[in-house]
Amino acid sequence: MITTLPFPAQRAARGFQALSDETRLELVRKLASREHCVCELTDALDASQSRLSFHLKTLRVAGIVDARREGRWMYYSLNSEVLGMMAEFLNSAVARAAELEGQTGCCG
């Protein structure tokens, strides 16, 4: 039986911090449909290439976005493995909160 290790809180924090910007959330939404060239993203988000490059780098460092070069263009896609682990992290918190619903804390 294969078991997955829990997604470390530190790694989750980097991912959620990277998603705490409207532009980066829009990039993730756009990339959810398919891989995009940076020139397509600049048109779709009506933003300069330098601005999007900064945001894409932030998402890459967090592991949320993968990049590949083809000629002089960069193509970006979502890293579904990391996003899936982030979703599992949140889902486990939601499940635990539902289990504890209605229980009082130590001071109640």
Backbone torsions as a table, in degrees:
resi	resn	phi	psi	omega
1	MET	NA	130.9	178.5
2	ILE	-93.3	127.7	175.7
3	THR	-115.8	143.9	178.3
4	THR	-95.1	141.2	176.7
5	LEU	-73.1	147.1	178.1
6	PRO	-62.6	144.7	178.7
7	PHE	-69.6	119.1	-177.0
8	PRO	-60.7	140.4	-179.3
9	ALA	-58.6	-37.2	-180.0
10	GLN	-62.8	-42.0	179.2
11	ARG	-67.9	-41.0	177.8
12	ALA	-62.3	-41.4	-179.8
13	ALA	-61.1	-41.2	177.3
14	ARG	-61.4	-42.0	180.0
15	GLY	-66.6	-45.9	-179.6
16	PHE	-67.9	-35.0	176.3
17	GLN	-63.8	-40.6	178.7
18	ALA	-64.2	-29.0	-179.2
19	LEU	-87.4	2.2	-174.9
20	SER	-87.5	35.9	179.1
21	ASP	-140.8	135.7	-177.3
22	GLU	-59.3	-42.0	-179.1
23	THR	-63.3	-43.0	-179.8
24	ARG	-67.7	-35.8	174.7
25	LEU	-64.2	-39.4	176.8
26	GLU	-65.1	-38.2	176.8
27	LEU	-61.9	-43.8	178.7
28	VAL	-62.8	-42.8	178.8
29	ARG	-60.3	-44.3	-179.1
30	LYS	-66.4	-41.5	-178.3
31	LEU	-73.6	-14.0	178.8
32	ALA	-65.0	-24.1	-178.6
33	SER	-80.8	-36.1	-179.2
34	ARG	179.4	175.3	174.2
35	GLU	-67.1	142.1	179.4
36	HIS	-132.5	145.6	170.6
37	CYS	-77.0	150.0	-178.8
38	VAL	-59.4	-32.6	179.7
39	CYS	-66.0	-35.2	176.1
40	GLU	-66.4	-38.1	-179.3
41	LEU	-69.0	-37.2	178.5
42	THR	-63.9	-39.7	177.9
43	ASP	-68.1	-45.9	-176.0
44	ALA	-65.8	-35.3	-177.5
45	LEU	-101.9	1.9	179.8
46	ASP	49.1	53.8	-177.9
47	ALA	-135.8	157.2	179.2
48	SER	-71.6	155.3	-179.5
49	GLN	-64.5	-38.5	-179.3
50	SER	-64.9	-39.0	178.4
51	ARG	-64.4	-45.7	-179.8
52	LEU	-68.7	-34.7	178.3
53	SER	-59.9	-41.2	177.0
54	PHE	-59.7	-48.0	-178.0
55	HIS	-68.4	-39.1	178.6
56	LEU	-65.7	-36.8	177.2
57	LYS	-63.2	-42.2	178.1
58	THR	-59.3	-44.4	178.8
59	LEU	-66.9	-36.2	178.0
60	ARG	-66.5	-45.1	-179.9
61	VAL	-60.5	-36.2	178.2
62	ALA	-77.0	-8.9	179.2
63	GLY	85.3	5.9	-176.5
64	ILE	-79.8	-30.4	-177.0
65	VAL	-122.9	140.2	172.2
66	ASP	-106.0	151.7	179.4
67	ALA	-132.1	147.2	173.7
68	ARG	-141.2	146.1	179.8
69	ARG	-99.0	135.6	172.6
70	GLU	-132.7	106.0	-174.4
71	GLY	65.2	-126.4	179.5
72	ARG	-95.4	1.2	-176.8
73	TRP	-104.9	149.0	174.4
74	MET	-105.8	136.1	177.6
75	TYR	-115.4	137.0	-175.2
76	TYR	-119.9	144.4	177.0
77	SER	-146.7	162.2	179.2
78	LEU	-80.1	146.9	173.1
79	ASN	-93.5	95.4	-173.6
80	SER	-65.3	-27.0	179.2
81	GLU	-64.9	-47.5	-179.8
82	VAL	-67.2	-43.9	178.2
83	LEU	-61.8	-37.4	177.6
84	GLY	-64.4	-40.6	177.8
85	MET	-66.8	-36.8	176.7
86	MET	-64.9	-40.6	178.5
87	ALA	-64.1	-42.0	177.8
88	GLU	-62.7	-38.8	177.9
89	PHE	-58.5	-48.3	179.1
90	LEU	-67.3	-42.7	-179.2
91	ASN	-60.4	-38.1	179.1
92	SER	-67.3	-36.0	177.2
93	ALA	-67.2	-41.0	178.6
94	VAL	-64.4	-43.2	179.9
95	ALA	-63.1	-42.6	179.8
96	ARG	-65.6	-41.0	178.6
97	ALA	-62.5	-38.8	179.1
98	ALA	-66.3	-37.5	177.7
99	GLU	-63.0	-36.0	-175.4
100	LEU	-91.4	-3.0	-176.9
101	GLU	-56.7	131.9	178.3
102	GLY	88.6	-13.1	177.8
103	GLN	-81.8	145.4	177.1
104	THR	-92.0	153.4	179.6
105	GLY	-77.9	-169.5	-176.5
106	CYS	-67.5	-23.5	-175.8
107	CYS	-103.3	5.4	-174.7
108	GLY	-107.9	NA	NA
